[in-house]
Amino acid sequence: MNDQSIAPNETMQLHEILTFKNTCLTKALTMSPLVSDEELKSILQQEVSVSEKHIEELRSLMEKSNIASSEE
């Protein structure tokens, strides 16, 4: 098997994780303005940064898939 491509089942799993991380990012961004506690705001800001990084990495992996379509 070619090491440069991702199997269809792996692509589906990546898609599920990508969907979950997008939901996490959306929730953190939505909740941030509503939070008054500074520590919680910091945690949400960290979640935004980490989620953005993970989404970028997951999209990069999805590009290696033979069945992935452009979702931009």
C-alpha positions in Angstrom: 0.0 0.0 0.0 1.2 3.5 -0.8 2.3 5.3 2.4 1.3 8.7 0.9 -2.4 8.0 0.8 -5.0 7.4 3.5 -7.4 4.4 3.4 -11.1 5.2 3.1 -11.9 4.0 6.7 -9.2 6.3 8.0 -10.6 9.2 6.0 -14.0 8.7 7.6 -12.4 8.6 11.0 -10.5 11.8 10.3 -13.7 13.4 9.1 -15.5 12.5 12.4 -12.6 13.9 14.4 -12.6 17.1 12.2 -16.3 17.5 12.8 -15.9 17.2 16.5 -12.9 19.6 16.7 -15.0 22.2 14.6 -17.8 21.8 17.2 -15.3 22.4 20.0 -13.9 25.5 18.3 -17.4 26.9 17.7 -18.5 26.3 21.3 -15.3 27.8 22.7 -15.6 30.9 20.5 -19.3 31.3 21.3 -18.9 31.0 25.0 -15.8 33.2 25.4 -17.7 36.5 25.4 -20.2 35.2 27.9 -17.7 34.2 30.5 -16.6 36.6 33.3 -14.2 34.4 35.1 -10.6 35.2 33.9 -9.3 31.6 34.5 -12.2 30.1 32.4 -11.6 32.7 29.7 -8.0 31.7 29.6 -8.9 28.0 29.3 -11.4 28.8 26.5 -8.7 30.9 24.7 -6.3 27.9 24.9 -9.0 25.6 23.5 -9.5 28.0 20.6 -5.7 28.0 19.8 -5.4 24.2 20.2 -8.5 23.5 18.2 -7.4 25.7 15.3 -4.1 23.9 15.2 -5.7 20.5 15.3 -8.2 21.4 12.5 -5.3 22.6 10.3 -3.4 19.3 10.9 -6.5 17.2 10.3 -7.3 19.1 7.0 -3.7 18.5 5.9 -4.1 14.7 6.6 -7.5 14.8 4.7 -5.7 16.1 1.6 -3.7 12.9 1.5 -6.9 10.9 1.1 -8.1 9.6 -2.3 -11.7 10.2 -1.5 -11.5 13.5 0.3 -13.3 16.4 -1.3 -12.7 20.1 -0.9 -14.7 21.4 2.1 -13.5 25.0 2.2 
